[in-house]
Amino acid sequence: MDVSTPEGLLEALMQARPLTPAELDAFLAANQGEGQLYDYKSGDLTAKANRAAGLKTIREYVTGFANAEGGVLIIGVQDARPHVVDGCKPIGTEALTDWAQKALVEVAGMFSPVPRFSTVAHSCGDVLLIATERAPQLIPCIQAGKLTYHLRVNTSTIQVPEYLLSDLLVGRRRHAVLDLTLDGIGCVVDEDRYESDVQLMIGCEFNLTLENRSLVRALNVEVGVVGLTECPERVPVNGHILTFVDVVQPTWSANRHQWYPTIIACRNHPYAIDFLPPFERRAIQRVKGITLPGNPDGFYRCAIYLMPEGLPPRWFQLEMDTDGQVGPGLSRTFTPSFRRLVPLGRDVRPTLEYLVGEDAIKAMAP
């Protein structure tokens, strides 16, 4: 992707792609002047005397981007032309990203996905970048107990007038509140040969229960599994999915293949839910999972999402061990001894990773 364009920069940062100093310089050279998807702020915002105002600016601009089309707030670049790096000031022993996240603590759960915070170690000083996608709802700034709303319009971030805010909020739709529980995991072990190696592969199926916990019916609920796999016959993941998850590349590879984030969507699965009345529960059985290489001391994390029509996805972290295939003469089917499905808040991303050895043991510790 071309990170010298505002669209490319936003996409790259939301996918947690590190930005180099040279790439930042190229972006500044190509984008003298501000726009709908980006804004520059001087590093003076992080000076000790300006930090309270700096956090206020972050709240207003990041929510303003989220209430419009998304965008990137770049702190550590002069506001006036020529836009060159002037660098952020040190925040004591605190990381710039940790300091900046304090500005959004009260409203973090309203973003979907949550903003990405990153820094570029430029020769002229550190530059802080805060990227956000368009939010599914209007996000307020909470200041002195009062709610205000901001909106990015071309090169400016403005406070939304009360009359316009009333128009925007009239007729807000009510949405179903859904929950998901894990009833069981079935795993099938197959031997698959790559070069001269014999590799055990695990195919997973999940049995789930979907519950509507609201008075509003849920329509066209899509269920999907996102995880890492070594399987060459992978399903390429859509880049937008990467904005919702954190990917941790395993340091080991049984067959010297690269690991790939993979998505399996279950919208057209025979057990998918087209209509779920209020307070009803529905079993979703044999949801296909990710194919992954077996390891005698492995621990696997993937993500499950559910998304009814008209709503952003709700994410769950699924964790399981892969110990069931160990030893000669073992049954070709097994149930993981450790399995857990954890619902995540709007401000938390699920992690895709596969741990082995001591790391796996620590992950399963109480």
Secondary structure as UniProt FT lines:
FT   TURN            3..4
FT   HELIX           6..14
FT   TURN            15..16
FT   HELIX           21..30
FT   TURN            36..37
FT   STRAND          38..41
FT   HELIX           43..46
FT   HELIX           48..50
FT   HELIX           51..66
FT   TURN            67..69
FT   STRAND          71..75
FT   TURN            92..93
FT   HELIX           96..101
FT   HELIX           102..110
FT   STRAND          116..122
FT   TURN            123..124
FT   STRAND          125..132
FT   STRAND          140..143
FT   TURN            144..145
FT   STRAND          146..153
FT   TURN            154..155
FT   STRAND          156..159
FT   HELIX           162..169
FT   TURN            170..171
FT   STRAND          178..194
FT   TURN            195..196
FT   STRAND          197..212
FT   STRAND          218..229
FT   HELIX           239..243
FT   STRAND          246..247
FT   TURN            254..255
FT   STRAND          260..265
FT   TURN            267..268
FT   TURN            270..271
FT   STRAND          273..276
FT   TURN            278..279
FT   STRAND          281..288
FT   STRAND          292..293
FT   TURN            296..297
FT   STRAND          299..307
FT   TURN            309..310
FT   STRAND          314..321
FT   HELIX           323..325
FT   TURN            328..329
FT   STRAND          333..334
FT   STRAND          339..343
FT   TURN            346..347
FT   STRAND          351..355
FT   HELIX           357..363
//
